């Protein structure tokens, strides 16, 4: 019997990892209505570290259960159906979606349509719909075999960027004239900055987009051309605090967030928590913070709101329109690096965890050896 490899992480100490091997289901052991996916390739970005850092708060550890102390970090990537006992799901077809850091995934497809199916496994039934959907590549309007890497790296992140931009417009930017984005070099932050810049004229809005980043990444962030101003973290207090600001925190650095709150005080209109790229300092802020209480942004909530208001076809159309523009923008500076095998995957993971990944690099990995 073949083995499934799972890359697991200590849920409290992310630097501690372990490779687990379990039996891979075969055709005789699959139940009617089940399908086995062979996980081909997936992206590793700071977003995956955020999944781990907020795993207990937002339920990310629940998608692919491991042991009590160890968890499997969810990733976005491509998989192939190798066994199917589910009508309408064909062996050999390729799908895109939320996958484990593993070589295989057993799913129970439901709501099967020409474009997608849902994993209806019981332990995922109460988790957000957007994470349980698998897109069938043959019918996916955004799929292009030649740009699979960019889809894995950027599609989920850009979807969050798209929903953040929409959320802020939906709320009239909370009356803010300055939108501060921390960890401005991150892919989700740069995606939001791209959209804020792109959509500003059509909104007739006056907001300014300010990126906060490390001194090492300042030149890169400035080269993107979608921030009105780029400041190093130590320069935060040079900003005029009296124009009304909103902060979107992609860093998850509690000390930095406290400084933003202290500096802006009553002029801070909204504090939005998104990621945890600086996961080591998550929760390190003094309590209570000056100004408004930070609010966690959960992308599926805004997605479900818009799909309910617009309908799924319009939602996908709106996203597809800006996706093509964003991938053209990113293609000018993104360099994709591919790695295969357990050891290579572990190395990329630790480089990412320790902040050794350059912002202009995108890493695609596979637990399968070439």
N, C-alpha and C positions, 0 to 999 in steps of 0.2 A: 504493500500500500504506500502511495506517495505521501510526502509530508508537506504541510503548510507551514511556512516560516512567518512568525509574527515578531515585529520589532516593538518591544515594550519599554515603557519609561516609568520610573518611580514617580508617583503622583505628587509627592512632596519635595523630592530632590531630583530635578529634571536631568541632571548630569549622570544619574545612575540609570543605565540601560541594560536590557537583557534580551537575548534572542531565544524565542521559544519555538519549539517544533511540536505540532499536533498532527494527528491523522487527517488527511484530506478526504472528504466524502467522495465516494464513487457512485456510479449510476445506480448500483443496487441499494445504496443506503439513502438516496434522495427520496423524499416523499413527493406525492403528487402535488403540483403547484409550486415546487421549489426549482431553483436554478443555481448553478455554481459559476461564479465569475472568476476568471484568472486575471488578477491585477497585473497590468502590464507596466505602466509608468505613472509617476505622479510628481507633482512639484513640491519642493520644500522651501518655504518662505517664512518671514517673521510672523506671518499670520498663523502658522501652525504652532509657533511658540505661544501666541496669544490664546489659542485653543487650550493649550495645556495650563497656562496661567489662570484662565477663567473656567477651567473644566468643571470644577465643583459648583461654581456659581451659576453657570449657564448650561450645564448638563452635557458638555462635550464628551466626557468620559463614558457616557451611557450608550453611545452609538455602537461601539465595538468593545464589549466588556472583556476584561482580562481578570486578573486576580484582584484581591481587595486592595493591595498596596501598589500594584503595577497597572498601568493603563496603556491603551493604544491610541496614539494621537491621530485624529482624522486628517485626511489629505484629499486633495482634488486631483483626479487623474482619469486615465482610460483603462478599461478592462474589456475582456472578451468573454462571451458566454461559451463555456466549454461543455456543460451538461445542462439540459433543460427538460424538465417534466412539467413545464407550464405552457399551456396553449397560447400561441401568439408570440412567444419569446423563442427566437430561433438560435440554435447552436451555431457558433461562428460569427454572430453579429457583435459589433463593437459598441460600447456604451461609455458615456461620460458621467461622472458624478462623484459623490462623497464616498471615499473608500478608506479602509484601514491601511496602516503601514504593515502590509502583509502580502503574501503571494496569492491568496484566495479569499473569497467572500461568498458565503451561502446566503441567498436572498429568497424571499417569498413574493414574487411579483404580483401586484394587484393594480387595478385601474390601468390595465394595459391598453395603450393606444398606439397609433402609428408613430407618434413622436416620442413617447416615454412610457415608463412604468414606475410604480411606487414599490419600495420594499415595505411589505406589511408585516414583517416579523413583530411579534408581540412586544418585545422590549423597545421597539422603535415607534410603536403606535401613538405614543403621547408626545413624541418629539417633533420639532418643526417640520412641516411638509416640505419646505424648500430643500432640506438636507436629505430627505428620503426619496427624492425623485432621481431617476436615472434616464438621461437623454439618449435616445437611439440615434447614433451618428448618421445613419443613412438618411434620416428625415430631419436632422437638426439644421436649421437655416444658418447657424453660426459656425457649423463644423467645416473645417478645411484640413485635409490630411497634412498638407504642407505646413500648417501653422498650429499643429497640435501643442507644441511646446508653449507658445504664447497663450493658448487657451488654458492650459493647466496652470501656468504661472499667474495669469492676469484676469481670467474670466471671473472667478469668485471674488477676487479683490476689487475688480472694477465694478462688479455688481454692487458691492458694499459702497464703493465711492458714488455710484449712480444713485443709490438709495439715500445716502447722506446728503448729497446735493439736493435731491428732491425733498427730503425732510426739512432742510433749512429753508428752502423756498416756500414749502407748504406752511411754514410757521413765520414767514416774513422776516427771517433771519433774527427773530426774537428782538428786533429793534437794534441790532448791532451794526456798526459801521466798519468794524474790523473783525475779520475771522482769522483766528490764530490756529495754525495747525502744528502740533508738535511732531517730532520724528518725521520732519518734512521730506526726508529722502526715501521714506518707506513707499512701497508701491501703492498702497491704499491711499495714503495722504497725497501722493503726487497725482493719483487719479482724481481725487476730489478737487485738488487745485486746478487741474486741467479743465474740469467741468465748471467750476466756479468762474474761471476765466472765460471759457467758451460761451457760457450762457449769460454773462453779466449784461451785455449790451441789450439783448432781447428782453431782459427783465426790467430795464431802466433803473437798475439798482446802483447804489453808490459805494457798496462795500469794498474794502481793500483786503487782499489775501496775503497774510504774513506767514512765512514759514520759519519755524524754529528748529535748528539742527545743531549737530556737533561741528566744531571747527574743521574736523577732517572731511566732512561731507558738504561744507558750505559751497565750494566751487561747483560741485555736481548739482546741487539744488538750484543754484543761480542759473546754471546752463540750461535747465529745463524750460525756463522762460514763462512759467505759468504762475509764479509768485510775484506780487508787486514789491515785496521786500523780503529779504532773507536775513535772519539774525542768528548768531550763535547763542546757545543757551545762556552764556554769561552776559549777553547784551540785552536780555529781556527787559530789564528795568529802564532801558533808554526809550522804550515806547511811551508815547503820551497816553496816560490812562483815562483821559476824560472824554473820549469819543464814543464810548460804548463798544464793548467787545464781546465776542463769543469765542470759546476755546473748544477745539476738537482734539482730544488727547489720544494720540495713537501710541504714545510712548509707554504709558502705564507707570511712569516715574512719579511716585507720590510727592517727593520733595519738589520736583519741578512744578507739579500742579499746584502745590501750596504757594509757590512763588507767584504763579499766574494769578491766583485768587488774591493774594496779599497786595500785589501791585495794582490790580484793577479795582478791587474792593467793590463798592456799590455800583461801579460802572460796568461790571461783568454781568452781561444779560443772560448768558446760558453757558453751562459747563457740560460738555458731552464726552463721555468715555467710550472709546472704541477698541483700542488694542492694548498690547502690553509688550512692545518690542524691547523695552527696558525692564523686563520682568523681574530682575533682581531687586528693583526698588519699588515693586508693586506694593501698595498699602503702606508706604513709609511716610505718608503725609501726616502732619500734625492734625489733630481733630479738636474742635470742628474747624472747617475751612471758612475763611471770610467769603462773603457773597453767597450766590446760590449753591445749593447742594448739587454735586455732580450727578448726572443721570446716565446710566448705561444705555448705549444705543444697541438695539438688537435688530439687525437687518431684516430677519424674516417678518417682524411685526410691520415694518413699513412696506415690505413687499406684499404682504397679504392685504394691507389697506389699499394699496394702489391696484392690485389685481381685482379686488372687490369693486373699486370705483370705475376702473377703466376696462376691465376684462383682460384675460390672459393674452389674447392676440395683440392688443394695443400695447400692453406692457412689454412683450417681447419685441415688438416693432420699435418702440421708443429706445429700448436698450440696444438693439441691433444697430440702429442708426449711429449712435455715438460710439459703439464698440469699434466699428470699422475706422472711425477717425482716430480713436485712441491707439489702436494697434499700429496705425501708420506713424503716429507720433512716437510710440515706444520703439519701433523698429530702427529708428535713427540712433538709439543709444544702448539698447538692451543687448547684452551678449549672453547667449544661452550655453550652459555647460551641462553635459550629460555624464552620469555616473551609473555604474552597474555593479551589483553584488552587495552582500551584507556589509562587508568592511567599508566599501566606498560610501554606502548609505549612512553608516554610523559616523564616518568622518565628516560628511556634509552636515549631518545633524548637529554635531558638536561645534563645528565652525559657525553654524547659524546661531546656536545657543550662546556662544561666547562672543558674538558680534564681529566675527572675522570675515563676513561676507560683504563684498563691495556692493553698494546700491545699484550699480549698473550691470550686475551679474544676476542671472536667473538660473536656478539649479533644478534640473530634472533628474530623478533617480529611479532606479528599479532594484528590487531585491533579487531579481533574477540575474545570474551571471551570464555574460555574453557567450 
